[in-house]
Amino acid sequence: MNLIEWNDNLKVGVPEVDADHREMVNRINGMYRQLRRHESEIYVDDVDPITIVDFLGAMYALFSEHFADEESLMLQYGYDHYEPHRADHERLLDEINSTMYDYQDGVLKDDIKLTGLLGEWFSRHFQTHDLRLHSLAGAVLERAAG
């Protein structure tokens, strides 16, 4: 079972951006499945916190690189909502970073809460900022093709 099902509605129309989004979804779903597998095993210890910290660190790096690429494209095409979109990137990176440190320091140990955060990180940003970016990407691609 996946937390986020990949479908065409998640595409923004820019192949590089869509490939990054798909990789994010795949990684989020992988960790979600790992967390659920451990929840269903009665006598197994919780997911190793180092595994979660490593995962969050990898997600932070992946999101950071993706956001830098996305912001570069927005600047290149004069995207009119660049600043709020960039600010949401910063907010999201801060959330991932804070969650990573909370796990590392033992402040956060609730794997169910983490599964909720995993879905929120991708879907909340996508359903607001990236959805708007989708319309710009479609228009830019249509102009380039025409």
C-alpha positions as CSV (number, residue, x, y, z in Angstrom):
1,M,0.0,0.0,0.0
2,N,1.2,3.5,-0.8
3,L,0.7,6.7,1.0
4,I,0.7,8.7,-2.3
5,E,-0.5,7.2,-5.5
6,W,1.4,8.6,-8.5
7,N,-0.9,9.7,-11.4
8,D,-1.0,12.2,-14.2
9,N,-2.6,14.8,-11.9
10,L,0.7,15.1,-10.1
11,K,2.6,16.1,-13.2
12,V,3.4,19.7,-13.8
13,G,4.4,19.2,-17.4
14,V,8.1,19.8,-17.1
15,P,9.9,16.4,-17.5
16,E,12.7,17.1,-15.1
17,V,10.3,18.4,-12.4
18,D,8.0,15.5,-12.9
19,A,10.8,13.0,-12.6
20,D,11.9,14.6,-9.3
21,H,8.3,14.6,-8.0
22,R,8.0,10.9,-8.9
23,E,11.2,10.1,-7.1
24,M,10.0,12.0,-4.0
25,V,6.7,10.0,-4.1
26,N,8.6,6.7,-4.5
27,R,10.9,7.5,-1.5
28,I,8.0,8.7,0.7
29,N,6.0,5.5,-0.2
30,G,9.1,3.3,0.6
31,M,9.5,4.8,4.0
32,Y,5.7,4.6,4.6
33,R,5.7,0.9,3.7
34,Q,8.6,0.3,6.1
35,L,6.9,2.1,8.9
36,R,3.6,0.2,8.4
37,R,5.5,-3.1,8.2
38,H,7.0,-2.5,11.6
39,E,3.6,-1.3,13.1
40,S,2.0,-4.6,12.0
41,E,4.6,-6.8,13.7
42,I,3.6,-7.2,17.3
43,Y,7.0,-8.1,18.9
44,V,9.4,-6.1,16.7
45,D,11.1,-3.0,18.0
46,D,10.2,0.3,16.5
47,V,11.9,1.4,13.3
48,D,15.5,2.2,14.0
49,P,15.7,5.9,14.6
50,I,19.0,6.1,12.6
51,T,17.1,4.7,9.6
52,I,14.5,7.5,9.9
53,V,17.1,10.2,10.4
54,D,19.0,8.9,7.4
55,F,15.8,8.9,5.3
56,L,14.9,12.4,6.4
57,G,18.4,13.6,5.6
58,A,18.2,12.1,2.1
59,M,14.7,13.7,1.6
60,Y,16.1,17.0,2.7
61,A,18.9,16.8,0.2
62,L,16.5,15.6,-2.6
63,F,14.0,18.3,-1.8
64,S,16.8,21.0,-1.6
65,E,18.2,20.1,-5.0
66,H,14.7,19.9,-6.6
67,F,13.7,23.2,-5.1
68,A,16.8,24.9,-6.4
69,D,16.1,23.5,-9.9
70,E,12.4,24.5,-9.7
71,E,13.3,28.0,-8.6
72,S,15.8,28.4,-11.4
73,L,13.1,27.5,-13.9
74,M,10.6,29.9,-12.3
75,L,13.1,32.7,-12.5
76,Q,14.0,31.8,-16.1
77,Y,10.3,32.1,-17.2
78,G,9.4,35.1,-15.0
79,Y,7.0,33.2,-12.8
80,D,4.8,35.7,-11.1
81,H,4.4,33.8,-7.8
82,Y,8.1,33.1,-7.4
83,E,8.5,34.6,-3.9
84,P,5.6,32.8,-2.2
85,H,6.6,29.6,-3.9
86,R,10.2,29.9,-2.8
87,A,9.0,30.8,0.7
88,D,7.0,27.6,0.9
89,H,10.1,25.7,-0.2
90,E,11.9,27.2,2.7
91,R,9.1,26.3,5.1
92,L,9.0,22.7,3.9
93,L,12.8,22.3,4.2
94,D,12.6,23.8,7.7
95,E,9.9,21.2,8.6
96,I,11.9,18.3,7.3
97,N,15.1,19.6,9.1
98,S,13.2,20.1,12.4
99,T,11.6,16.6,12.2
100,M,15.0,15.1,11.5
101,Y,16.5,16.7,14.5
102,D,13.5,15.8,16.7
103,Y,14.0,12.1,15.8
104,Q,17.8,12.3,16.2
105,D,17.3,13.9,19.7
106,G,14.6,11.5,20.7
107,V,12.0,14.2,21.0
108,L,9.8,12.6,18.3
109,K,9.3,8.9,18.4
110,D,5.8,8.7,17.0
111,D,6.0,6.8,13.7
112,I,2.3,7.3,13.0
113,K,2.8,11.1,13.2
114,L,5.8,10.7,10.8
115,T,3.6,8.9,8.2
116,G,1.2,11.9,8.3
117,L,4.1,14.3,7.8
118,L,5.4,12.4,4.9
119,G,2.1,12.8,3.0
120,E,1.7,16.4,4.0
121,W,5.2,17.4,2.8
122,F,4.5,16.4,-0.7
123,S,0.7,16.9,-1.1
124,R,0.3,20.2,0.7
125,H,3.0,21.9,-1.4
126,F,1.9,20.2,-4.6
127,Q,-1.8,21.0,-4.1
128,T,-1.1,24.7,-3.7
129,H,2.1,26.0,-5.2
130,D,3.0,23.3,-7.7
131,L,-0.5,23.1,-9.0
132,R,-0.3,26.8,-9.9
133,L,3.1,26.2,-11.5
134,H,1.5,23.4,-13.6
135,S,-0.6,26.0,-15.5
136,L,2.5,28.1,-16.2
137,A,4.5,25.1,-17.4
138,G,1.7,24.0,-19.8
139,A,1.5,27.5,-21.3
140,V,5.3,27.7,-21.7
141,L,5.4,24.3,-23.4
142,E,2.6,25.2,-25.7
143,R,4.4,28.4,-26.7
144,A,7.6,26.5,-27.3
145,A,5.8,23.9,-29.5
146,G,3.9,26.5,-31.5
